[in-house]
Amino acid sequence: MSHATTSAGLLESEESPAKSALRLAGVSYRHAGGQIALHDIELQIAQGERVALIGPSGAGKTTLLRLLATHLEPVTGQLDVLGDRPWSLSAGARQKLRSRIGLIHQAPPLPPRQRVITSVLAGRLGQWSLVRSLLSLVYPLDKDGTAQALGKLDLADKLYARCDQLSGGQLQRVGIARALYQSPELILADEPVSAMDPVLAAYSLNVLNREAMSRQATLLASLHAVELALEHFPRVIGVRDGRILFDKPSSQVMPAELEALYANEQLGSAAVVQAMPGQPLQIPRC
């Protein structure tokens, strides 16, 4: 399916329009202390799209993901998630909507003494009855399904390991496995591979993208490593100071746009994005 970039920076189909998974119109958010974290965000993401968020620390990426997860309520604007307006729903209906959203955290909230199998099963607690959910904490009900999800992340041998016995990168992969086991329609990932080495990070992002594509799930991931965003995601959104600076296919992101996005940021020895004519784009790992 071919795409065009609109004047607002959104990607739209040149054929029949795809169903929207996420739509934000004039959305702003202000922290409790009064600081504005997001300014008048206009954004649309179609069902099944795979999109990366990039930008410097404090740009508003995590706040945007929390809004989309319905954990924060916008102060202005309209927010649609999976066809619903979350803050027009009852508390029960909003909780049901959340069960359709898979969250992957930079530091997964996994109890240290909990077994990995139980942590992965927790991905479906919002979809199960109270009795089944409580039973799963005592006696894991789906060993095969859990092992399959872990196997995709090369963690099948950690099925009965305790979470406090795992490395940071292994814990992040458990968090990804839990989201995949949930089978959500929307996956929101906040720095999902930050604790992994480059090879393992690329492998894990390949798995995440492949699984999202096979399930026609929408994937939106915040990444600090710019090169991973450009390599693994067809569409990239640059966020700075709570505003969207660019929103375009990853193949069209220009060095000057990255320089503006990360201006005055400490990127180590490779502080300036360099691109030679006819040569691959060289992007600093930040």
Order of alpha helices (4+ residues) and beta strands (2+ residues): beta-beta-beta-beta-beta-alpha-beta-alpha-beta-alpha-alpha-alpha-alpha-beta-alpha-beta-alpha-beta-beta-alpha
